[in-house]
Amino acid sequence: MILPSLIPGTNFQKIHITPKLQLAYEYIAGKNPGIIYLGGFHSRMTGSKASSLRDFCAERGQQFLRFDYRGHGLSEGEAAEFSIAEWLDDCLFLLDRLTKGPQILVGSSMGGWLMALMGLSRPQRIIAHIGLAAAPDFTEKLILPSLSAPQKQALQQQGTTAIHSPYSPTPYPISTYFLEQSRRFLILGNGKLSSLPHPLWLFHGLLDQEVSWQLSFDILQQTTNPHSHLTIIKDGDHRLSHPHHVSLWLEAVAILIHKFSSPSR
């Protein structure tokens, strides 16, 4: 067994997910329920939302985990070589390997897709979800419809193309592998969300230019848990990282921690 090791010059650790590839993460032991942060497509665990949640949990002595998927941030690999399939494996591997007891998931954008898949895969471990501009099925709902004819041609002929992002000075590479493999994990409009037993608290900005708030409304409609909510933030953008936006969803984290904290847990 290869044990975790510290990344030089950081407070983060790394662990092998495959014999040749390592994931970077930060785990803080503490009280249950634990909190796991799941970032967005091409995001980093050092972002402001993950860091705010980390400090929130550390101040309260709450168990906490954040990490970079393969091909993201401090983890190894190239993002274009992977898909939702591998990134879900990363989530489940670290959930099983590092955390203890019941967990609350906080998923941002693509992380909102992964948190639902985690809840379906580990219903005995996941007790609640908080979605920040959640973007399940974004490969089919957002990326494919936005591709131009030259981009589609490049995918067909070369297996790869690039898409613009307002959050990066360089385009993101997109592969046919990424699109085709992710298709196996679609959860909207096929009844899968009705099997999600846990409460879901969604936050979405009305000014979100990347993912429409209506997608969160669709998620809410397709879930069956009566304790699920959708909070629309009038001045919120896609990131929901402004201090007063962060305070809103951190309050939800605190409410759910209190709800699920008990001596038996």
BELCOR-V162897 format. One record per helix or strand of 3 or more residues. SS is the DSSP state (hx for helix, st for strand). FROM is the first residue (numbers start at 1). TO is the last residue. If there is no record, write none. Layout:
SS,FROM,TO + SS,FROM,TO
//
This chain:
st,13,18 + st,21,28 + st,31,38 + hx,48,60 + st,62,68 + hx,79,81 + hx,84,98 + st,103,108 + hx,110,121 + st,126,132 + hx,138,146 + hx,149,158 + st,160,163 + st,172,175 + hx,176,185 + hx,192,195 + st,199,205 + hx,213,222 + st,229,233 + hx,243,260
//
